[in-house]
């Protein structure tokens, strides 16, 4: 089992940058594919980005491609989401997730463990 704790959210202006972090407990961090999802009020949870166990393969939603970058640091058991050129439509609660089986990067119901989320608010 793994516990995930997100941090780094906040209130920023359009065009600003933020870096989200997700710290994972346990010694098996390297066995999990990791993903970031987000959920805005009144909307369904949507895929943002994901990276493979090794960090060598990444996937992004079209809406964030070229603006967001996912990465992981195995020594720190942490996955990051660097967000640039933020837009008001990026406003949401951002969740970190871990997946231990066959990887379907954008399918949230495939992920086994979830953090509690961190709020990102982008003002225009």
C-alpha positions as CSV (number, residue, x, y, z in Angstrom):
1,X,0.0,0.0,0.0
2,X,1.1,3.6,-0.6
3,X,0.0,6.9,0.8
4,X,0.1,10.0,-1.3
5,X,0.2,13.6,-0.1
6,X,-0.1,16.5,-2.6
7,X,1.2,20.0,-2.0
8,X,2.1,23.2,-3.9
9,X,-1.4,24.4,-4.8
10,X,-2.4,28.0,-4.4
11,X,-4.0,31.1,-5.9
12,X,-2.1,32.5,-8.9
13,X,-2.8,34.8,-11.9
14,X,-3.3,33.7,-15.5
15,X,0.1,33.2,-17.1
16,X,1.8,32.3,-13.8
17,X,3.5,29.0,-13.0
18,X,3.1,26.5,-10.1
19,X,4.8,23.2,-9.2
20,X,2.8,20.6,-7.5
21,X,4.4,17.8,-5.5
22,X,3.1,14.4,-4.5
23,X,5.0,12.6,-1.8
24,X,4.6,8.8,-1.6
25,X,5.2,6.7,1.4
26,X,6.7,3.3,1.4
27,X,9.7,1.7,-0.3
28,X,7.8,0.6,-3.4
29,X,7.4,3.9,-5.2
30,X,9.4,2.7,-8.1
31,X,6.8,0.0,-8.8
32,X,4.0,2.4,-9.5
33,X,3.0,4.3,-12.5
34,X,1.9,7.8,-11.4
35,X,-0.7,10.1,-12.6
36,X,-2.2,13.6,-12.0
37,X,-5.9,14.2,-12.4
38,X,-8.0,17.3,-11.7
39,X,-11.6,18.0,-10.9
40,X,-13.3,21.4,-11.2
41,X,-16.6,22.2,-9.4
42,X,-19.5,20.5,-11.1
43,X,-17.3,18.6,-13.5
44,X,-16.0,15.1,-13.7
45,X,-12.5,14.1,-12.7
46,X,-10.2,14.4,-15.8
47,X,-6.8,13.2,-16.7
48,X,-3.9,15.7,-16.7
49,X,-0.6,13.8,-17.0
50,X,1.0,10.5,-16.2
51,X,4.4,8.9,-16.1
52,X,5.7,5.4,-16.1
53,X,7.5,3.6,-13.3
54,X,10.8,4.5,-14.8
55,X,9.7,8.0,-15.7
56,X,10.8,7.4,-19.2
57,X,7.3,7.4,-20.7
58,X,4.9,10.3,-20.2
59,X,1.3,11.1,-21.3
60,X,-0.5,14.4,-21.3
61,X,-4.0,15.6,-21.9
62,X,-4.3,17.8,-25.0
63,X,-5.4,20.7,-22.9
64,X,-2.1,20.8,-21.0
65,X,0.4,19.6,-23.6
66,X,3.2,22.0,-23.9
67,X,2.4,23.8,-20.7
68,X,2.6,21.1,-18.0
69,X,5.5,18.7,-17.3
70,X,5.3,15.6,-15.1
71,X,8.4,14.1,-13.6
72,X,9.4,11.9,-10.7
73,X,12.3,11.6,-8.3
74,X,12.8,8.1,-7.1
75,X,15.2,9.1,-4.4
76,X,12.6,11.4,-2.8
77,X,9.6,9.2,-3.6
78,X,8.0,12.2,-5.2
79,X,6.2,13.0,-8.4
80,X,6.0,16.6,-9.7
81,X,3.7,18.5,-12.0
82,X,5.3,21.7,-13.3
83,X,2.5,23.9,-14.6
84,X,3.2,27.0,-16.7
85,X,1.1,29.5,-18.6
86,X,-1.7,28.8,-16.3
87,X,-5.2,29.6,-17.4
88,X,-8.5,30.2,-15.5
89,X,-9.8,26.9,-16.9
90,X,-7.0,25.1,-15.1
91,X,-8.7,25.9,-11.8
92,X,-9.5,22.6,-10.0
93,X,-8.5,20.3,-7.2
94,X,-5.5,18.4,-8.4
95,X,-5.1,14.8,-7.4
96,X,-2.1,12.5,-7.5
97,X,-2.7,8.8,-8.1
98,X,-0.6,5.6,-8.2
99,X,-1.2,2.5,-10.4
100,X,0.4,-0.9,-9.8
101,X,-0.9,-3.1,-12.6
102,X,-1.4,-2.8,-16.3
103,X,-1.1,0.9,-17.2
104,X,-3.9,2.8,-18.7
105,X,-2.6,6.3,-18.1
106,X,-5.7,8.4,-18.6
107,X,-8.3,6.0,-17.0
108,X,-8.8,7.2,-13.5
109,X,-10.6,4.0,-12.4
110,X,-7.4,2.0,-13.1
111,X,-5.5,3.8,-10.4
112,X,-5.2,2.1,-7.0
113,X,-4.3,4.9,-4.6
114,X,-5.2,8.5,-4.5
115,X,-4.1,11.6,-2.5
116,X,-6.6,14.0,-1.0
117,X,-5.9,16.7,-3.5
118,X,-4.5,20.3,-3.6
119,X,-6.5,23.3,-4.8
120,X,-5.2,25.3,-7.7
121,X,-7.0,28.6,-8.5
122,X,-6.1,30.7,-11.5
123,X,-7.5,34.2,-11.6
124,X,-8.0,36.1,-14.9
